């Protein structure tokens, strides 16, 4: 799966690189079928134009680049200028100046594309800041947009000549760095594979380790045991394609005819994808996806090494395209007729021993840093759990305090129950009821009869009864004779209770 994705990405990047440099390679075409039998050259049949395939350059602005290219190609004036402009003029920005002459509809669409791209970048900037925890910090979009050199961020509304010039130069520079990045990526892949193998050996006992080492050496020898690989781009290599893929007599090999047969889009150039298709027969000698010893990631790296080598040898103007003239010149060189042997990947280790040592030290340092970070995170987690336990305990205490206060409040609000006895009901005695009426107190102290009170009216007598509380039980006299007049009958009633 990884090798398939890797292959697709490499082919797509290579194709769009050539397009950007000349702005003519727009379509992502299928590689020429190796089993096809072409016995004579035919003029390509005219077919209805199809929209460009969705190729991915790997650039973060890939979609914006392809949409701009697509709309510029729809303008007849720009298309004519494109085919009449050489590579140096394109690099110097002369083609970008032709943007002033394209149709209003295309310019309007380009303006819209640029606004969408600026909004996309702003959204990415804000999302990145949010992930880094800067939600409350104001974002300076103008300052951050400076890092994106493929558009003029100072004018986010219209697509101008400067935008096209920036886009061409940025894409050219980024795609030209692809080969170097690919080499570095493959080197890391190979070192990681070796590192994993060594780590696996450490987990085995002596006998198992010996068996694993023997198996590893056996697979290496089996992979290296393959037919001779022809030098890419040499006469022998192309003749083999001529004979086995095209079904033609090797004695009738003709470079011009060969070029026309494999220029699958008929544009007069070999782009990088068309070149890579020529190496399929050589790669089949080395790699088989059903073999344990063959790594398909390494197969794609081998294919790209072959393409890169031919481009360096044949592409004289360095536009990443091979014209018919460049191809014919190369077929007359000594390197084409008497090439050196081609050294495959197993003969050229991708990394040195020093690089492997540094790589493993880097991995060990990374692992140590991760372990320290894990310990620190565990401590933070333990501290958070301790704080959570304290909060839970405080919460329980608070709940208990609230419940206690509710109980106290309930006890104070509820009225006390009334005491009922047979006969007459006596009101509940309160602490302040122990005090006697002043007249009663004077009567008890002097044992003198109370002065005759004025005769009350029935209404006043009723009010006096309501206002004067009955004396508390603890303050009652011991004999009926000591009671004030009017209360003897009530006391007598209590004695008569059963």
Order of alpha helices (4+ residues) and beta strands (2+ residues): alpha-alpha-alpha-alpha-alpha-alpha-alpha-alpha-alpha-alpha-alpha-beta-alpha-alpha-alpha-beta-alpha-alpha-alpha-alpha-alpha-alpha
